[in-house]
């Protein structure tokens, strides 16, 4: 399915600290990558379910983007 192709196109980021420096802790990077892959798999499943149920793909993507934009930082912004 197209999801498998898109998986190949997705590249894990270089995780950065607020000052722009890359994270160096291997365990932190591992957790962040695992979390991102889990979120991607769930989002892919939800996209496929929505399309199979007849929902507009563009609307699904807009809703996913709005969901991410609505996430709140419980620790506040660090200056």
KEKE-3310 file (N, C-alpha, C; in steps of 0.2 Angstrom, whole numbers, plus 5000, padded with zeros to 4 digits):
npx = (5004:5002:5006:5017:5026:5027:5033:5046:5050:5051:5061:5070:5072:5087:5088:5086:5092:5085:5094:5099:5109:5113:5105:5114:5113:5111:5100:5090:5088:5084:5072:5064:5064:5057:5045:5041:5040:5030:5019:5018:5014:5001:4995:4995:4987:4975:4973:4971:4960:4950:4950:4945:4933:4927:4930:4936:4952:4961:4954:4956:4970:4971:4964:4973:4984:4979:4977:4990:4995:4987:4993:4999:5013:5017:5026:5029:5036:5053:5065)
npy = (4994:5012:5018:5011:5014:5028:5027:5024:5036:5044:5052:5051:5064:5074:5076:5091:5102:5116:5127:5124:5115:5098:5084:5073:5061:5045:5036:5045:5050:5038:5035:5046:5044:5031:5035:5044:5036:5027:5036:5040:5027:5026:5037:5034:5022:5028:5037:5029:5021:5032:5035:5023:5023:5033:5046:5063:5064:5076:5083:5075:5076:5089:5090:5082:5090:5101:5095:5092:5105:5109:5104:5106:5113:5107:5112:5125:5138:5139:5152)
npz = (5000:4998:5010:5014:5005:5008:5021:5018:5013:5024:5035:5050:5061:5066:5082:5092:5105:5114:5111:5099:5097:5094:5102:5112:5120:5119:5123:5125:5112:5106:5113:5108:5094:5094:5099:5089:5078:5083:5084:5070:5064:5070:5065:5052:5051:5055:5045:5034:5038:5039:5025:5019:5025:5018:5020:5016:5010:5011:5021:5032:5033:5036:5049:5056:5056:5063:5075:5080:5081:5091:5103:5119:5128:5143:5152:5150:5140:5137:5138)
capx = (5000:5005:5009:5023:5031:5028:5037:5053:5052:5051:5068:5070:5076:5092:5085:5090:5091:5083:5100:5101:5114:5110:5105:5119:5111:5108:5094:5085:5087:5081:5065:5061:5063:5052:5039:5039:5038:5023:5014:5017:5010:4994:4992:4994:4981:4969:4972:4969:4953:4946:4949:4941:4926:4924:4932:4941:4959:4963:4951:4959:4977:4970:4963:4979:4989:4976:4978:4997:4995:4984:4996:5002:5019:5015:5032:5030:5041:5060:5068)
capy = (5000:5018:5019:5008:5019:5034:5025:5024:5043:5048:5052:5053:5070:5075:5080:5096:5106:5123:5131:5122:5109:5091:5079:5068:5056:5039:5034:5050:5049:5031:5036:5051:5040:5026:5039:5047:5030:5025:5041:5039:5021:5027:5042:5030:5018:5033:5040:5023:5020:5037:5035:5018:5025:5038:5053:5066:5064:5082:5085:5071:5079:5096:5088:5079:5096:5105:5091:5093:5112:5111:5101:5111:5112:5108:5114:5132:5140:5141:5157)
capz = (5000:4998:5017:5015:5001:5012:5027:5016:5012:5030:5038:5057:5062:5071:5088:5094:5111:5112:5109:5092:5097:5093:5108:5112:5124:5114:5126:5124:5105:5105:5115:5104:5088:5095:5100:5083:5074:5085:5082:5063:5063:5072:5061:5045:5052:5056:5038:5030:5041:5036:5018:5018:5027:5013:5022:5011:5013:5012:5027:5037:5034:5040:5056:5060:5057:5068:5082:5082:5082:5098:5108:5124:5132:5150:5155:5148:5135:5140:5134)
cpx = (5004:5009:5016:5028:5033:5033:5044:5055:5053:5058:5067:5074:5082:5089:5089:5088:5088:5088:5102:5106:5110:5110:5111:5118:5108:5101:5088:5083:5082:5073:5061:5059:5057:5045:5036:5036:5031:5017:5012:5013:5003:4991:4991:4988:4975:4968:4969:4961:4948:4945:4944:4934:4923:4926:4936:4948:4962:4961:4955:4966:4976:4969:4969:4984:4986:4977:4985:4998:4992:4987:4999:5008:5017:5021:5033:5036:5048:5063:5076)
cpy = (5006:5020:5016:5012:5025:5033:5026:5031:5047:5047:5054:5059:5070:5079:5085:5099:5113:5128:5129:5116:5102:5087:5074:5061:5050:5037:5039:5050:5043:5032:5041:5048:5035:5030:5041:5041:5027:5030:5041:5033:5022:5032:5038:5026:5023:5035:5035:5022:5025:5037:5029:5019:5031:5045:5056:5066:5070:5085:5081:5074:5085:5095:5086:5085:5100:5101:5093:5101:5114:5108:5107:5109:5112:5111:5122:5133:5142:5146:5156)
cpz = (5000:5005:5017:5011:5005:5018:5024:5015:5018:5033:5045:5057:5066:5076:5091:5101:5109:5109:5102:5092:5097:5100:5107:5116:5120:5117:5124:5116:5103:5107:5110:5097:5089:5096:5093:5078:5076:5083:5074:5061:5065:5067:5054:5046:5052:5049:5034:5032:5038:5029:5016:5020:5023:5015:5017:5014:5015:5019:5033:5038:5038:5047:5059:5061:5063:5075:5084:5084:5089:5104:5112:5127:5139:5154:5154:5143:5139:5135:5134)
residu = (UNK:UNK:UNK:UNK:UNK:UNK:UNK:UNK:UNK:UNK:UNK:UNK:UNK:UNK:UNK:UNK:UNK:UNK:UNK:UNK:UNK:UNK:UNK:UNK:UNK:UNK:UNK:UNK:UNK:UNK:UNK:UNK:UNK:UNK:UNK:UNK:UNK:UNK:UNK:UNK:UNK:UNK:UNK:UNK:UNK:UNK:UNK:UNK:UNK:UNK:UNK:UNK:UNK:UNK:UNK:UNK:UNK:UNK:UNK:UNK:UNK:UNK:UNK:UNK:UNK:UNK:UNK:UNK:UNK:UNK:UNK:UNK:UNK:UNK:UNK:UNK:UNK:UNK:UNK)
# end
